[in-house]
Amino acid sequence: MSKKKRKFKTGSNLLIYLLTGVVLLSIFATTALLGQRQTLNSSASSEKVFAPRPQAVSFTACELTGASWVVPGGTDSIGLGEPATLQVKGAGDCDGETVVFNVQQDQGIFGTRAVKINPDPAVFKGGVAIGQWVAEDNGGMIGGLSGAPVYFFTASVSGGDSIISADPKLQVK
């Protein structure tokens, strides 16, 4: 006895063959699922057991929309040892989320330098998170020859969004 190989003379015959296989698989899967539900319903007790239906989850992530320094007097500079406020605004489900701050000294073409002490994390309330950083001597760029150091910060929400503070950068005199 010889085995006959199917030959597809046209693309449409191949398509019909493939679609038939997909339909048969769909029927098999539906039958298997119905059989599983029947098994759940025919337990030994008189109670019917149903598998839970999937629930739609509504989730709006916290999106960071703005970050800036807030300095008394509305300037962009403070003295060494003075406090500066870091303000982060968020949209979505931010209230209660924790923000972590990372302050960096901008050294121009030489990159950045981390500060010695970063602000404590802050918690969003009313769509805003507020932190505080005390200006420190981080050493100016090229031994202080380039002028007063300037700083920016990055704010991050755990497992989510992050944002860099907007200009102007904070200048420490």
N, C-alpha and C positions, 0 to 999 in steps of 0.2 A: 504494500500500500504506500503510495507516495503522498507526501504532504503538499498541499497547494498553498502557494504564497499569494497573498492578496496584492494585487497591483492596482494602483490608483492612476487612472489615465488622466484625470483632470483634478484640479485643485478643489473643485466643489465636492467631489466624492470623498476626498480626504477630510474636508471640513465637516461633512455629514457624519463620517465615521468618528471624528473627534467629539463632535457635539453629542452623539449618541452615548459615548463613554461618560461625558460629563453629566448627562441626564441620569444615567444609571447610577453613578456615584452619588448624586443628590438624592435619589430615591432610597438608596441603601442607607445613607446617613440619617435621613428623616425617619425611616423605619427603625433604625437603631435607637434614636432618641425617643421615639414613641414607646418602644419596648422598655426603655429605662424608666420612663415616667409611669408606665403600667406597673412595673416592678415596685416602684415607690408607693403606689396607691394600693397595692394588694398586700399590705403587711398583715401580720397575724392578728393584730388588734383591730378594733373597729374604727380606729382613727385613720383618717387619710393624711398622708404626709406628702407635702408638695415641696419641690425644690424652690428656694427663694428666687424671685425675679430680680434681675439686675436693676439697680437704682441709678438714675442719672445723677451725676455729681456736678454741682455747680461750684466752680472754683475760679476766683479772680486773684491772680498773683499780685504781689506788691511790686509796682513799677516805680523806680526812683526817677523823679522828674526834675529835680534841681538840687544843687549843692553849692553852698557859698559860705564865705567867712562873714561874720557879723562883728564889727568892731565898734566900740563906743565912739560917738562923734561922726560915724559914717565914713571914716577914712579907710585907707587900705594899709595902714602901718600902725605898729605898736612898739613899745619899748621892751627890752629884755626883761623877763620875769612877769610881764603883764599877761592877763588872760585874754584869749580870743574865743569867740563862740563859733562852732561849726554847726551849720543848719542844713538839714536834708529834708526835702519835701518828697512825698510819695503819693501815688494814685493807686486805687484798687484796695486790696485787703491788707493794708500795712499796719493798722493799729495793733499793738502788742508785739510786732516784729522787732528783733534786735538788730541794730546797726553797729558795725565795727568800723572804726576810723583808722586810716593809715596816713600819717602826715609825712611828707617828703620835702626836702629842700631841692629846689630847681637850680641846677648848676649849668644851665644852658647846654652848650655842645658837649660838656663833660658828663651829662646825665643827671642823675638824682642821688641824694644821700638821705638815708633814713634818719629820723630824729631819734633821740635817746629815749624819750618817754612819749608814747602815743596816748591820746585821750581814752578814757574808759568808754566801753560800749554804751549806747543810748537806746531807749525804747520809743517806738513810734506812738504818739498820742495825738489824735486829731489831725492825722496826716502829716505830722512834722516830728522829726527827731532832732534833739539838741545835744551837742557835746561841747566840752570845753578843753582847750589846750593852753598851757602856759608856755609863752615864748622862751626858748632856750638858746644858749650859745652853741650852735652846731658848727661853728667855723665857717667863714665865708669861702667863696670859691677862690682859688689861687691865693691862699693866705690872706684873704680879706681885701685884696687889691681891686676886686671887681665891684665893690660897693656893698651895701647892706644885703644880706641874704633874703631870698624870697621863698615862700612856701605855698604848697597846694596840698589837697588831701583827696584821698579816695575813700568813699563810703560804700560798704557792702552789706547786703542783707544775707543772712545765713542761707546757703544753698540757692542763692538767686542772683538778683540784679546787682550791679555796681555802677558807680558814677564818679566822675572826677569833678572837683570843685571848679566853678566857673571863674574866669578872670574878673577882676584883677586878683593876682596872687597876693598873699599877705607878706608885707615887708616888715622885717624886724630890725629896729635901729638900736 
